[in-house]
Amino acid sequence: MFKQNWRAIYMIDSRIRAVMEFVRSGSRVVDVGADHGYLPIELARRGLATKIIATEKNRGPFEAARQNISAAGFGGVIELRLGDGLQILSAGEVDTICIAGMGGGLIKKILVDAPDVVSSARQLILQPMNDIKKIRELLAEMNWLIDDEDLAEASGIIYEVISAVKVIDAPKIFKRESSPLRRKFFAQRIAKLQRVVAEMSKSDSARSSEKFAATLAEIDTLQRLC
Ligand SMILES: C[S@@+](CC[C@H](N)C(=O)[O-])C[C@H]1O[C@@H](n2cnc3c(N)ncnc32)[C@H](O)[C@@H]1O
């Protein structure tokens, strides 16, 4: 339960909100370099994610996040880990990776140093403070597709936020981009996946499976591409 008296010291700015708004409902999320812990706390407060891991490399911010998470009443919901980047996660633990408020070079290093965790994810939400070109180049090299972007202004500074998705057949999708059949093709695929979701929704175990989350993610991706 969110502690009302904690609201007074809790502040989500538009930069963090922009990152959070790319998170899809039902995701399993890691926030790398959580610092104050505001993003994972807001995710927990909105009930957006089914699993939330917050990581910190440095002891000071780790303690700040621990205190804020506990003060907000989400100590039992958000798993806080101390360590470097994504190396303290196993492949398949999360489907959504958020990295915000760091330089593009550091974000790139965190992604490159944990290839198994990255390739088992389905969405990257990245908000580099600089060197965004490095991030765009890396995503292209890794065959991730930027499916959406946003700008957010906080304290007079404008920040860029990128959402990227792993689309297994991204090159095929690009070839179809100019085809008049593209929209119809995606609509048919979405309808088919929605039937799968409806069928899986009937069973508790199917609803909590990786396939269910992956199917929802694919529907979301295709809807954005339409
Ligand atoms: C400027 S803060 C950004 C905090 C928050 N993500 C935000 O956007 O407001 C960067 C945080 O990342 C942490 N950090 C830096 N390198 C890291 C790494 N390799 N792994 C995990 N955390 C890291 C720092 O300790 C710091 O708390």
PDBQT file of the ligand as one rigid body, heavy atoms in Angstrom, charges set to zero:
ROOT
HETATM    1  C1  LIG A 301      22.540  10.371 -12.539  1.00  0.00    +0.000 C 
HETATM    2  S1  LIG A 301      21.911   8.973 -11.779  1.00  0.00    +0.000 S 
HETATM    3  C2  LIG A 301      20.394   8.677 -12.629  1.00  0.00    +0.000 C 
HETATM    4  C3  LIG A 301      19.398   8.069 -11.708  1.00  0.00    +0.000 C 
HETATM    5  C4  LIG A 301      18.073   7.684 -12.341  1.00  0.00    +0.000 C 
HETATM    6  N1  LIG A 301      18.218   6.561 -13.232  1.00  0.00    +0.000 N 
HETATM    7  C5  LIG A 301      17.444   8.844 -13.053  1.00  0.00    +0.000 C 
HETATM    8  O1  LIG A 301      17.318   8.795 -14.268  1.00  0.00    +0.000 OA
HETATM    9  O2  LIG A 301      17.073   9.825 -12.386  1.00  0.00    +0.000 OA
HETATM   10  C6  LIG A 301      22.915   7.639 -12.355  1.00  0.00    +0.000 C 
HETATM   11  C7  LIG A 301      22.926   6.490 -11.367  1.00  0.00    +0.000 C 
HETATM   12  O3  LIG A 301      23.489   5.353 -11.993  1.00  0.00    +0.000 OA
HETATM   13  C8  LIG A 301      24.340   4.695 -11.085  1.00  0.00    +0.000 C 
HETATM   14  N2  LIG A 301      25.287   3.905 -11.889  1.00  0.00    +0.000 N 
HETATM   15  C9  LIG A 301      26.356   4.353 -12.587  1.00  0.00    +0.000 A 
HETATM   16  N3  LIG A 301      26.951   3.338 -13.230  1.00  0.00    +0.000 NA
HETATM   17  C10 LIG A 301      26.229   2.226 -12.963  1.00  0.00    +0.000 A 
HETATM   18  C11 LIG A 301      26.333   0.863 -13.325  1.00  0.00    +0.000 A 
HETATM   19  N4  LIG A 301      27.322   0.431 -14.127  1.00  0.00    +0.000 N 
HETATM   20  N5  LIG A 301      25.427  -0.005 -12.842  1.00  0.00    +0.000 NA
HETATM   21  C12 LIG A 301      24.415   0.410 -12.023  1.00  0.00    +0.000 A 
HETATM   22  N6  LIG A 301      24.277   1.692 -11.628  1.00  0.00    +0.000 NA
HETATM   23  C13 LIG A 301      25.167   2.587 -12.101  1.00  0.00    +0.000 A 
HETATM   24  C14 LIG A 301      24.956   5.804 -10.269  1.00  0.00    +0.000 C 
HETATM   25  O4  LIG A 301      25.391   5.348  -9.007  1.00  0.00    +0.000 OA
HETATM   26  C15 LIG A 301      23.788   6.788 -10.147  1.00  0.00    +0.000 C 
HETATM   27  O5  LIG A 301      23.038   6.574  -9.004  1.00  0.00    +0.000 OA
ENDROOT
TORSDOF 0
